[in-house]
Amino acid sequence: MVAVGLPLVGAVIDELSGPGMGLAFALCAALGTGLAAALCTRRGWWWVVAASPLVVLGATAVVEFSANTEKYQGSKLATGSAKWVVQGFPVMAQAAAAALVVIVVRVIRDRRRQQHG
């Protein structure tokens, strides 16, 4: 829930403060994905990393389309969708990187506990 909720909150904040996704969305997407990686089991790590780009794209699409339905009618929806993917790629990469950093930290901590425990 955190992995989806925070990016949506960030997307809404950015949409209300100006057109398009910005810093609030990027921070919330990375934070949400990082928290999801921190809270899930080892088996869930793959899903968090793999789903993070889809969550970013989904949050962008839902908020952008909801706020600008008149802008994305007919063939303009396909153009808008391509724009969301291209412009959202850095945020997708940052969110996946945040999850990977959290996972690496968890692995290192678990190994240290096993060595000292």
Secondary structure, 3 states (H helix, E strand, C coil): CHHHHHHHHHHHHHHHHCCCCCHHHHHHHHHHHHHHHHHCCHHHHHHHHHHHHHHHHHHHHHHHHHHCHHHHCCCHHHHHHHHHHHHHHHHHHHHHHHHHHHHHHHHHHHHHHHHHC
